[in-house]
Amino acid sequence: MPTPDLDRIHLAAAAFLECSISPSDGSGRDVRRFTIPDETWLYPQFSVEEKRISYVVHVHCQGLCIDGKPTGTEGRFQVYFDFEVDNLSEHVLTTEGYDGPFPTRELMVMLGGVAYSTARGMIMTKVLDTPLNGFALPLRGPSELFQASMKRLQDPELANGASVGKKKPASKTRRKK
């Protein structure tokens, strides 16, 4: 199977489906660092007939004060990406038990990485001059991100948002510069 040709892939749309930034809790505590209490994940979709692959990048972040306590400031973002793949038929597989062809993992991982990286920049721009100024999605490998997203989609509890409020390890907390 050929390697995906970036010249044959076009970003047809990129837009915020959700962009909400809540103010602080009024305690006067400044946001000094950030945490991502829910795993950032990708929701993929595709249509081989229409030569389209799309992703929604889901992000939830919280502002923390210097002592690590939440300030009440939160951000929720969903960013939609739609890619047109001129030669998608060259990058599909079929398998028993699945109705119709589906894109190769290599292509899905690559476009998921593009969507995540582009969302990172879009969100950084959106939070300028807000209480979340300085928030940035952490760098992540496209394969790891795709695998974690697929795991989440296969777990009904996680797919329905049951992980809200689940704390991440302290190593995932980012300091504000």
CORUR-V334746 format. One record per residue. RES is the residue in three letters. PHI is phi in radians with two decimals (NA if undefined). Layout:
BEGIN
res->(RES:RES)
phi->(PHI:PHI)
END
This chain:
BEGIN
res->(MET:PRO:THR:PRO:ASP:LEU:ASP:ARG:ILE:HIS:LEU:ALA:ALA:ALA:ALA:PHE:LEU:GLU:CYS:SER:ILE:SER:PRO:SER:ASP:GLY:SER:GLY:ARG:ASP:VAL:ARG:ARG:PHE:THR:ILE:PRO:ASP:GLU:THR:TRP:LEU:TYR:PRO:GLN:PHE:SER:VAL:GLU:GLU:LYS:ARG:ILE:SER:TYR:VAL:VAL:HIS:VAL:HIS:CYS:GLN:GLY:LEU:CYS:ILE:ASP:GLY:LYS:PRO:THR:GLY:THR:GLU:GLY:ARG:PHE:GLN:VAL:TYR:PHE:ASP:PHE:GLU:VAL:ASP:ASN:LEU:SER:GLU:HIS:VAL:LEU:THR:THR:GLU:GLY:TYR:ASP:GLY:PRO:PHE:PRO:THR:ARG:GLU:LEU:MET:VAL:MET:LEU:GLY:GLY:VAL:ALA:TYR:SER:THR:ALA:ARG:GLY:MET:ILE:MET:THR:LYS:VAL:LEU:ASP:THR:PRO:LEU:ASN:GLY:PHE:ALA:LEU:PRO:LEU:ARG:GLY:PRO:SER:GLU:LEU:PHE:GLN:ALA:SER:MET:LYS:ARG:LEU:GLN:ASP:PRO:GLU:LEU:ALA:ASN:GLY:ALA:SER:VAL:GLY:LYS:LYS:LYS:PRO:ALA:SER:LYS:THR:ARG:ARG:LYS:LYS)
phi->(NA:-1.21:-1.24:-0.99:-1.70:-1.08:-1.21:-1.82:-2.05:-2.24:-1.39:-1.47:-2.75:-2.58:-2.71:-1.33:-1.56:-2.49:-2.63:-2.21:-2.20:-1.51:-1.27:-1.20:-1.44:1.48:-1.39:1.51:-1.33:-1.43:-1.28:-2.01:-2.73:-2.33:-2.39:-2.05:-1.23:-2.02:-1.03:-1.23:-2.54:-1.96:-1.98:-1.58:-2.53:-2.70:-2.42:-1.12:-1.07:-1.58:1.03:-2.19:-2.28:-2.27:-2.40:-2.05:-1.65:-1.82:-2.38:-2.34:-2.32:-2.30:-1.51:-2.11:-1.43:-1.02:-1.54:1.54:-1.51:-1.08:-1.64:1.65:-1.41:-2.38:-2.25:-2.26:-2.38:-2.29:-2.08:-1.72:-2.28:-2.21:-1.91:-1.77:-1.98:-0.93:-1.93:-0.99:-1.06:-1.45:-2.23:-2.16:-2.19:-2.25:-2.60:-1.13:1.62:-2.16:-1.42:1.64:-1.32:-2.47:-1.12:-1.16:-1.03:-0.98:-1.18:-1.12:-1.12:-1.05:-1.23:-1.10:-1.13:-1.11:-1.08:-1.10:-1.12:-1.19:-1.07:-0.97:-1.17:-1.10:-1.21:-1.00:-1.20:-1.17:-1.54:-0.99:1.06:-2.19:-1.06:-1.69:-0.89:1.75:-1.21:-2.50:-1.09:-1.19:-1.20:-2.45:-1.26:-1.02:-1.15:-1.11:-1.10:-1.10:-1.09:-1.10:-1.18:-1.14:-1.08:-1.09:-1.17:-1.50:-1.74:-1.01:-1.16:-1.28:-1.09:-1.65:1.47:-1.20:-1.49:-0.99:1.63:-1.21:-1.42:-1.57:-1.04:-0.99:-1.13:-1.57:-1.41:-2.00:-1.46:-1.44:-1.54)
END
